[in-house]
Amino acid sequence: MAHSSSVGTGGELEHWTDATKIGVANLCAELTLIRQCGHGTGEAENELGIGCFGLPVFFASSVVPGGAISISALIDRTALARLVDELPAIGATVIRDIQEAAG
């Protein structure tokens, strides 16, 4: 998705790559999908050759996230689909490590 720092002087979102999602309708559709899936993904939207995903981290509330994590990978080494397939294990590992660090 386009970033707020990519807003030009005319208020238009700019493409960072050909895959960058811009436009109100596209961004609303992406946010709806993120809410449904519980995570967001991006494939070369910000930088060519980079895939990423982000997911919420819940601390005090099981409804309102207290933070989020984002993991990026080189697409030619780890396909985005593989990262998404591993989301449950990655999320569980991160949450366990955060909880252990918090004591």
C-alpha positions in Angstrom: 0.0 0.0 0.0 1.1 3.6 -0.5 2.4 5.3 2.6 1.4 8.6 4.0 4.9 9.9 3.3 4.2 9.3 -0.3 1.5 11.9 -0.5 2.5 14.4 -3.1 1.7 18.1 -3.1 -1.7 17.5 -4.7 -2.8 15.0 -2.1 -2.4 12.1 -4.5 -0.7 8.9 -3.4 2.3 8.0 -5.5 3.4 4.6 -6.8 6.7 3.4 -5.2 6.6 0.5 -7.6 4.2 -0.8 -10.3 2.7 -3.0 -7.5 2.0 -0.1 -5.1 -1.7 0.0 -4.3 -3.1 3.5 -4.5 -6.6 5.0 -4.8 -9.3 5.2 -2.1 -11.2 2.2 -3.5 -8.1 0.0 -3.7 -6.9 1.0 -0.2 -10.4 0.4 1.3 -10.6 -3.1 -0.3 -7.1 -3.9 1.0 -8.0 -2.9 4.5 -11.2 -5.0 4.4 -9.1 -8.0 3.3 -6.6 -7.3 6.1 -9.4 -7.3 8.7 -10.8 -10.5 7.3 -7.5 -12.3 7.2 -6.0 -10.9 10.3 -2.8 -9.9 8.6 -1.6 -7.8 5.7 0.8 -8.7 2.9 2.7 -6.8 0.3 4.7 -8.1 -2.7 7.1 -5.6 -4.2 4.7 -2.7 -3.3 7.4 -0.7 -1.5 10.6 -2.0 -3.0 11.2 -4.4 -6.0 12.1 -7.9 -5.0 10.8 -7.6 -1.4 7.8 -9.3 0.1 6.4 -8.6 3.5 3.6 -9.3 5.9 2.4 -7.7 9.1 0.2 -9.0 11.9 -1.1 -7.6 15.1 0.2 -8.5 18.5 -2.2 -8.6 21.4 -1.1 -7.9 24.9 -3.7 -6.7 27.5 -6.7 -7.1 25.2 -7.7 -10.0 22.9 -9.6 -7.5 20.8 -7.4 -4.4 20.5 -3.9 -5.0 19.4 -1.1 -3.5 21.5 1.3 -3.5 18.6 2.3 -5.2 15.4 5.2 -6.9 13.7 6.3 -6.9 10.2 8.6 -9.4 8.5 10.2 -8.8 5.1 12.0 -11.3 2.8 13.6 -11.4 -0.6 11.0 -12.8 -2.9 13.5 -14.8 -4.9 14.6 -16.6 -1.7 11.3 -17.0 0.1 8.1 -16.7 -1.8 5.4 -14.5 -0.1 3.0 -17.5 -0.2 5.4 -19.5 1.9 5.7 -16.8 4.5 1.9 -16.6 4.7 1.7 -20.4 5.0 4.1 -20.1 8.0 2.2 -17.2 9.7 0.7 -19.3 12.5 4.2 -20.7 13.5 5.9 -17.3 13.1 3.2 -15.5 15.1 3.3 -18.1 17.9 7.1 -17.8 18.1 7.1 -14.0 18.2 4.4 -13.9 20.8 6.1 -16.5 23.0 9.4 -14.6 22.8 7.7 -11.2 23.6 5.9 -12.8 26.6 9.1 -14.4 27.9 10.9 -11.1 27.6 8.1 -9.3 29.5 8.5 -11.7 32.3 
